C-alpha cells in the first residue's frame, strides 16, 4: 500500500469514527445518510467499517475471556478439588490476579465450568445398640462464634461410600476457626473410632483447650454412650448436645460434611480399598485446613485464621495485597 492510499484509509477511518460519534450523540439532528453525504463518504463504506469494528471488538473480547478463563481454571483445579466462585475469587487474590466475582461467574457459565451442588445427606441412620437416655444440656445454644477460638468444638460422624459399603468418618472442628482438630476414619460403626478422635484431640491440642471448652454433638448413640461420657468426664472438656432432631443446633458441622462430600465426589468411583479413602481424606483435610479459603474467615484458610486471631498477623499473601490497596 502506497503512503497516499494509506493516508486515505486513515482519513476515512477518522471520518467514520466522527460519524459514529455524531450518530450516537443525543444532540444530533442528522441521520447516517445525511452525515455521509456531508462528509463525502458512502453509507456502505460506513456500515462496513462499523461491522468490522464490532467484529474486531468481539475477537478482542473473546481473547480476553479466554485468558481470564485459563486463570480461573487454574484456580478451580488447585489441589484437585472443585470450587465455587467464592473459593475461586479468594484463590485468585492469593495468586495476585484478583477478579470481580460477577466476572468469574460470567466466565464460568460461558465455558461450562461448574461446581457440584450439594444434595441432602441421605445417610442419617445410627445404630441403637449404644443408645442411652443420658442427654447433656445444650450449652452452646447455636452461639458458635461468640466465644472465640477453642471454646466451642463440634463433633459428628458421616458416612462415605466405598464400593458397595461405607466407611465412617468422625471429625472434631473448632466452630470459631472451622479448623479440623481431629479426625478418624473407620470401617466399622463401633464406638472405638469416635473415642480415638477425642484422644487425638487431647494429644494434639490440649495446650489450647481449657475448662470452659465445650464439645458439642447431636444425641447420637455414640455421644450418649457410657464410654464416651466417661472419656469426656476424664478430660477438661464439658459435654453439650443439640436438641433431638434439630440439625440447626450443629449446623456448621453439617455444612462442613456437605462441602467435603461435594469436593470428594469425583474420587469416589476411583476408590478400591479402605487405604484409598484414607489417603484422600488425609489429603483433603490438609487442603481444607491450609488452602481452602472461606468468606466467613475473611478470605483465609482455617489454620491461617486461627494464627491471625492468636497473633493478629495476616498471612503474607493477604498482607501484601492489603498493603497495595
C-alpha positions as CSV (number, residue, x, y, z in Angstrom):
1,X,0.0,0.0,0.0
2,X,1.4,3.4,-1.0
3,X,1.7,6.2,1.5
4,X,-1.0,8.2,-0.2
5,X,-3.5,5.3,-0.2
6,X,-2.6,4.6,3.5
7,X,-3.4,8.2,4.4
8,X,-6.7,8.0,2.6
9,X,-7.7,4.9,4.6
10,X,-6.8,6.6,7.9
11,X,-8.7,9.7,6.8
12,X,-11.8,7.6,6.1
13,X,-11.5,5.8,9.5
14,X,-11.3,9.2,11.2
15,X,-14.4,10.3,9.2
16,X,-16.3,7.1,10.1
17,X,-15.5,7.5,13.8
18,X,-16.7,11.1,13.7
19,X,-20.0,10.0,12.1
20,X,-20.4,7.2,14.6
21,X,-19.9,9.7,17.5
22,X,-22.4,12.1,15.9
23,X,-25.0,9.4,15.4
24,X,-24.5,8.2,19.0
25,X,-24.9,11.8,20.3
26,X,-28.4,12.7,21.6
27,X,-27.9,16.2,20.1
28,X,-27.5,15.1,16.5
29,X,-30.3,16.2,14.1
30,X,-28.8,14.4,11.1
31,X,-29.1,10.7,10.1
32,X,-26.4,8.5,8.7
33,X,-27.3,9.2,5.1
34,X,-27.0,12.9,5.6
35,X,-23.8,12.7,7.5
36,X,-22.2,10.5,4.9
37,X,-23.2,12.9,2.1
38,X,-21.8,15.9,4.1
39,X,-18.5,14.0,4.7
40,X,-18.2,12.7,1.1
41,X,-18.2,9.0,2.0
42,X,-20.5,6.2,1.1
43,X,-23.0,4.7,3.5
44,X,-21.9,1.2,2.5
45,X,-18.3,2.1,3.5
46,X,-19.5,3.4,6.9
47,X,-21.6,0.3,7.7
48,X,-18.7,-1.9,6.6
49,X,-16.4,0.0,9.0
50,X,-19.0,-0.4,11.8
51,X,-19.3,-4.2,11.1
52,X,-15.5,-4.7,11.0
53,X,-15.0,-2.7,14.2
54,X,-17.7,-4.7,16.0
55,X,-16.1,-8.0,14.8
56,X,-12.7,-6.8,16.0
57,X,-14.1,-5.9,19.3
58,X,-15.7,-9.3,19.6
59,X,-12.4,-11.0,18.8
60,X,-10.6,-8.9,21.4
61,X,-13.3,-9.6,24.0
62,X,-13.1,-13.3,23.3
63,X,-9.4,-13.3,23.6
64,X,-9.6,-11.6,27.0
65,X,-12.2,-14.0,28.2
66,X,-10.0,-17.0,27.1
67,X,-7.1,-15.5,29.0
68,X,-9.2,-15.0,32.1
69,X,-10.7,-18.4,31.8
70,X,-7.3,-20.0,31.9
71,X,-6.5,-18.2,35.1
72,X,-9.9,-19.1,36.6
73,X,-9.5,-22.8,35.6
74,X,-6.1,-22.9,37.2
75,X,-7.6,-21.6,40.5
76,X,-10.5,-24.1,40.1
77,X,-8.1,-27.0,39.7
78,X,-5.9,-26.0,42.6
79,X,-5.0,-29.2,44.6
80,X,-7.6,-31.2,42.6
81,X,-10.9,-30.2,44.3
82,X,-13.8,-28.4,42.6
83,X,-14.6,-24.9,43.9
84,X,-17.4,-22.4,43.6
85,X,-16.9,-18.9,42.5
86,X,-16.3,-17.6,46.1
87,X,-13.4,-20.1,46.6
88,X,-12.0,-19.2,43.2
89,X,-12.1,-15.5,43.9
90,X,-10.3,-16.0,47.2
91,X,-7.7,-18.2,45.4
92,X,-7.2,-15.5,42.8
93,X,-6.4,-13.0,45.5
94,X,-3.6,-15.3,46.7
95,X,-2.1,-15.6,43.2
96,X,-2.1,-11.9,42.7
97,X,-4.7,-12.0,40.0
98,X,-8.0,-10.8,41.7
99,X,-11.2,-10.7,39.7
100,X,-14.7,-9.4,40.4
101,X,-17.0,-12.2,41.4
102,X,-19.5,-11.3,38.7
103,X,-16.8,-11.7,36.1
104,X,-15.8,-15.1,37.5
105,X,-19.5,-16.2,37.5
106,X,-20.0,-15.0,33.9
107,X,-16.8,-16.7,32.5
108,X,-17.6,-20.0,34.4
109,X,-21.1,-20.0,32.8
110,X,-19.7,-19.1,29.4
111,X,-17.2,-22.0,29.3
112,X,-19.3,-24.5,31.3
113,X,-17.2,-24.7,34.4
114,X,-19.5,-25.9,37.2
115,X,-19.1,-26.7,40.8
116,X,-21.2,-29.7,42.1
117,X,-24.4,-28.6,44.0
118,X,-24.7,-30.2,47.4
119,X,-27.5,-32.6,48.0
120,X,-29.1,-33.5,51.2
121,X,-27.3,-36.2,53.2
122,X,-29.5,-39.4,53.0
123,X,-27.4,-41.4,55.5
124,X,-28.7,-40.4,58.9
125,X,-29.3,-43.8,60.4
126,X,-27.4,-44.6,63.6
127,X,-27.1,-47.9,65.4
128,X,-29.2,-48.0,68.5
129,X,-27.1,-50.6,70.5
130,X,-25.1,-47.9,72.3
131,X,-28.1,-45.5,72.9
132,X,-28.8,-44.4,76.5
133,X,-31.1,-41.7,77.9
134,X,-28.1,-39.7,79.2
135,X,-28.5,-36.4,77.3
136,X,-26.3,-33.4,78.1
137,X,-27.7,-29.9,78.2
138,X,-27.4,-27.7,75.1
139,X,-24.8,-25.3,76.5
140,X,-23.9,-23.9,73.1
141,X,-27.4,-22.7,72.0
142,X,-26.2,-22.0,68.5
143,X,-23.6,-19.5,69.7
144,X,-20.9,-21.0,67.6
145,X,-18.8,-17.8,67.0
146,X,-19.4,-15.9,70.3
147,X,-16.8,-17.4,72.5
148,X,-13.6,-17.2,70.4
149,X,-11.1,-20.0,69.3
150,X,-11.1,-23.3,71.0
151,X,-14.2,-22.6,73.1
152,X,-16.8,-24.5,71.1
153,X,-15.8,-27.7,69.4
154,X,-18.2,-29.6,67.2
155,X,-18.2,-33.3,66.5
156,X,-20.2,-35.7,64.4
157,X,-20.0,-38.8,62.2
158,X,-20.6,-39.1,58.5
159,X,-20.9,-41.9,56.0
160,X,-18.5,-42.2,53.0
161,X,-19.3,-44.7,50.2
162,X,-16.6,-47.3,49.4
163,X,-17.7,-49.7,46.6
164,X,-21.0,-51.3,47.8
165,X,-20.4,-50.4,51.5
166,X,-19.4,-47.5,53.7
167,X,-16.6,-46.0,55.7
168,X,-17.3,-43.8,58.7
169,X,-15.6,-40.5,59.5
170,X,-15.5,-38.9,62.9
171,X,-14.4,-35.3,63.0
172,X,-13.9,-32.6,65.6
173,X,-13.8,-29.0,64.4
174,X,-13.4,-25.6,66.1
175,X,-16.7,-23.8,65.5
176,X,-14.9,-20.4,65.5
177,X,-12.0,-21.0,63.2
178,X,-13.6,-24.0,61.3
179,X,-10.3,-26.0,61.7
180,X,-10.4,-29.7,61.7
181,X,-8.6,-30.5,65.0
182,X,-9.0,-34.3,65.0
183,X,-10.4,-37.0,62.7
184,X,-10.6,-40.8,62.4
185,X,-11.8,-42.9,59.6
186,X,-13.2,-46.4,60.3
187,X,-14.6,-49.4,58.5
188,X,-17.0,-50.0,61.4
189,X,-19.5,-48.0,63.4
190,X,-18.2,-49.4,66.7
191,X,-17.5,-46.6,69.2
192,X,-13.7,-47.0,69.2
193,X,-13.0,-44.6,66.4
194,X,-15.1,-41.9,68.0
195,X,-13.2,-42.3,71.3
196,X,-9.9,-42.2,69.4
197,X,-10.9,-38.9,67.8
198,X,-11.3,-37.3,71.3
199,X,-7.9,-38.8,72.3
200,X,-6.3,-37.4,69.2
201,X,-7.7,-34.0,70.1
202,X,-6.3,-34.2,73.6
203,X,-2.9,-35.3,72.4
204,X,-2.5,-32.6,69.7
205,X,-4.4,-29.6,71.1
206,X,-4.6,-29.9,74.9
207,X,-2.4,-26.8,75.3
208,X,-5.0,-24.6,73.6
209,X,-8.1,-26.0,75.5
210,X,-9.4,-25.1,78.9
211,X,-12.1,-25.8,81.4
212,X,-14.6,-23.6,79.5
213,X,-14.3,-25.5,76.3
214,X,-17.5,-27.3,75.1
215,X,-17.6,-30.4,72.9
216,X,-20.9,-30.3,71.2
217,X,-22.6,-33.1,69.3
218,X,-26.1,-34.4,68.4
219,X,-27.8,-37.0,70.5
220,X,-26.4,-39.9,68.5
221,X,-25.8,-43.2,70.2
222,X,-22.0,-42.8,70.3
223,X,-22.2,-39.5,72.2
224,X,-24.8,-40.7,74.8
225,X,-22.9,-43.9,75.4
226,X,-21.3,-44.6,78.7
227,X,-17.8,-44.9,77.2
228,X,-17.9,-41.5,75.5
229,X,-19.4,-39.8,78.6
230,X,-16.7,-41.3,80.8
231,X,-14.0,-40.2,78.4
232,X,-15.2,-36.6,78.4
233,X,-15.5,-36.6,82.2
234,X,-11.9,-37.5,82.4
235,X,-10.8,-34.5,80.2
236,X,-11.2,-30.8,80.8
237,X,-14.0,-30.6,78.3
238,X,-17.7,-30.0,79.0
239,X,-20.2,-32.0,77.0
240,X,-23.0,-30.2,75.2
241,X,-25.7,-31.7,72.9
242,X,-28.2,-30.5,70.3
243,X,-31.9,-30.9,70.8
244,X,-33.3,-34.1,69.4
245,X,-33.9,-33.9,65.6
246,X,-32.7,-30.3,65.3
247,X,-29.8,-30.2,62.8
248,X,-29.6,-26.4,63.1
249,X,-28.1,-26.9,66.6
250,X,-25.0,-28.3,64.9
251,X,-25.3,-26.5,61.6
252,X,-21.6,-25.7,60.9
253,X,-20.6,-29.4,61.3
254,X,-23.4,-30.4,58.8
255,X,-22.2,-27.8,56.4
256,X,-18.6,-29.0,56.7
257,X,-19.6,-32.5,55.8
258,X,-21.7,-31.3,52.8
259,X,-18.9,-29.3,51.3
260,X,-16.4,-32.2,51.9
261,X,-18.6,-34.7,50.1
262,X,-19.1,-32.3,47.2
263,X,-15.4,-32.0,46.7
264,X,-14.6,-35.7,47.2
265,X,-17.4,-36.9,44.8
266,X,-15.2,-37.1,41.7
267,X,-12.9,-39.5,43.5
268,X,-15.5,-41.9,45.0
269,X,-15.6,-44.1,41.9
270,X,-11.8,-44.5,41.9
271,X,-11.6,-45.9,45.4
272,X,-11.0,-49.7,45.6
273,X,-9.7,-50.1,49.1
274,X,-10.0,-48.5,52.6
275,X,-6.5,-47.1,52.2
276,X,-7.6,-45.3,49.0
277,X,-10.2,-43.5,51.0
278,X,-7.9,-42.8,53.9
279,X,-5.2,-41.3,51.7
280,X,-7.8,-39.0,50.0
281,X,-9.3,-37.9,53.3
282,X,-5.9,-37.1,54.7
283,X,-5.1,-35.0,51.6
284,X,-8.4,-33.2,51.6
285,X,-8.3,-32.3,55.3
286,X,-4.8,-31.0,54.8
287,X,-6.1,-28.9,51.8
288,X,-9.1,-27.8,53.8
289,X,-7.1,-26.6,56.8
290,X,-4.3,-24.9,54.9
291,X,-5.6,-23.9,51.4
292,X,-9.4,-23.8,51.3
293,X,-10.2,-20.2,51.8
294,X,-13.6,-19.2,53.3
295,X,-15.6,-15.9,53.1
296,X,-16.7,-16.3,56.7
297,X,-13.0,-16.4,57.7
298,X,-12.2,-13.1,55.9
299,X,-10.8,-15.0,52.9
300,X,-8.4,-17.2,54.9
301,X,-8.0,-20.9,55.4
302,X,-8.9,-22.2,58.9
303,X,-5.3,-22.6,60.1
304,X,-4.4,-19.1,58.8
305,X,-7.5,-17.7,60.5
306,X,-6.6,-19.3,63.9
307,X,-3.0,-17.9,63.6
308,X,-4.4,-14.5,62.7
309,X,-6.7,-14.5,65.7
310,X,-4.0,-15.6,68.1
311,X,-1.2,-13.3,66.7
312,X,-3.1,-10.5,64.9
313,X,-0.8,-11.1,61.9
314,X,-2.3,-11.6,58.4
315,X,-1.0,-14.3,56.1
316,X,1.9,-12.8,54.0
317,X,-0.1,-13.0,50.7
318,X,-3.1,-11.1,52.1
319,X,-0.8,-8.6,53.9
320,X,0.9,-7.8,50.6
321,X,-2.5,-7.3,48.7
322,X,-3.9,-5.2,51.6
323,X,-0.8,-3.0,51.5
324,X,-1.2,-2.5,47.8
325,X,-4.8,-1.2,48.3
